[in-house]
Amino acid sequence: MGKGDWNAKILLAFLSLYLIWGSTYLAIRFMVETVPPFMGAGTRFFIAGTTMMAWAAFKGNSLPPRKQWLGPALFGALLLAGTNGCVSWASQFVPSGVIALLQATVPLWFVLLDAVWIRQEKNGLRELAAVLLGLCGVAFLVFSRHGTALSPAFHPKGLAVALSGPFLWAFGSLLTRRLPSPPSNVQSSGIAMSTGGILLLTMSLLFGETQEFDPASVTAKSLLAVSYLIVFGSFIAFSAYNWLIRIQSPTLVGTYTFVNPLVALVLGRLLAGESISLQAVLGGLVIVGSVILLWNRKRKN
């Protein structure tokens, strides 16, 4: 990849993954305070997806042929209904910063799955060392003394569900790269989010969320969180990811999972009063260092 390909659009797309998605973990936590997890996540993606499809139709884009629906539909099923469904449900029991930490295993899954399945990336010892360095930074954060997985308030089932998300995300991202999708990123994102939204709302019905839900109990904070997730988390950041994963190295795109925990911890401190220890700061520096190593290595390749 030439240096000329690293234009402002690509850099802004990466920044949206790093900063916006890092903030969505706290937004999801605020959402599930008064909105059932599958209902909230499903509403978020269904509104965002149908809006994008309507916008594409308004701009004169006809519906893509059936074969081009497979890639984004499966993307929506695995990454949105799967991973985001896990994150939303686990957010009832696990702090948002720690859920973001668990997602930092996505690059490792990218490398491992590519090595045994896709075999497209040329990931050598340097790439593996960068990924392992990032995971060491995550370990610093996880085993920090304040607000970590050592807390007795942690929910084992919530942790198990949260841990299943990274694998689904990496698997779905690699799988859908090989499947046909519409040339329009707006349509592709719209199909993926609509599919994920429908599946999540179906899960909400199956789990009985609608029977226990009281609209009058929804707070303004939860409503603002849902709105933020629709506009910034879905319209902007997800569209950026859906575009980047088709034109950039999956390992490089996956580096956002190293930065997101740092963003989540900082926002948790500023907006939720969570403390940040010196050990957490050191872990964040290690994470940023691993991202720089991967970026430089992939740009050279």
C-alpha positions, 0 to 999 in steps of 0.5 A: 500500500502506497503512502498516497493511500493514507489520505484524510478520509482514511485517517478520519475513519480510523479516528472515529473507530478509536474515539467514538467506539471507545465512548460507546461502551459507556453509552451502552452502560447508560442505555441499559440502566432503564432500557432492556439490552436487546431492545435498546441495541435492536432499536439502535441498529434498526433505526440507523439501518433503515434510515441509511437504506432510505437515504440511499433510495432517496439518492437514486440508488436502486436495491442491490441484487440478492447475491450482494445482500449476503455479505452485509446481512451476515455481517449484521448477524455476526457482528451486530446481533452477535457481538453487540448483543453480547456487549449490551447484555453483559453491560448490565453486570460488567463495567463498560471499561472492562468490556472494552478491555475484553474486546482488545483480544480482537486483533489476536483473533484476527491473526490466529484466524487468518493463520489457520483459515484465510491465510491472506495476511503476511503476519510474521513475528513482528506482527505477533509481537505487536499484538502480544505487546498490546495484550500485555498492556491490556493485562496491566489495565485488567489487573489494576487495583481500581475497577478491574476484573478482580472486583467481587462485584463482577458477574461470571456469566456476564464476563463469559458473554462479553468474552464471546464477542471478540471472536464473533467480531473477528470471525464475522469480519474475515468471513464477510470480506470474501462475500459479495456486498453492494458497491455502495457503503451506505447500502452495505451498512444499511443492510447490515444494521437493519439485519442486526436490528431485526435479529436483536429485536427478535431476541428481545421478544424471545427473552421476554424483554417486552413483557417487563419493559415499562416505557415510563421508567426510561430516563433522559440519560438512557434516551440520550445514550440511545440517540448517541449510539444511533448517530455516532456509534452507527451512522459514523463509526460503524460505516467507517468500519464497514468501509475500512475492513474492505480496503485495509488490513484486518489486523490494522483495522483491529487496532481500534480495540487497543485504543478503545479501553483507554478511551473508555477508562478516561470517559469513565473517570470523567463522566462516571467518577471511576478512578484511574491508577498509575498502573492503568496509565502505564497499560494505556501507554503500552497499548498505544505503543503496540498500535504504533508498531502495527501501523508502521509495520502494515504501512511498510507492507 
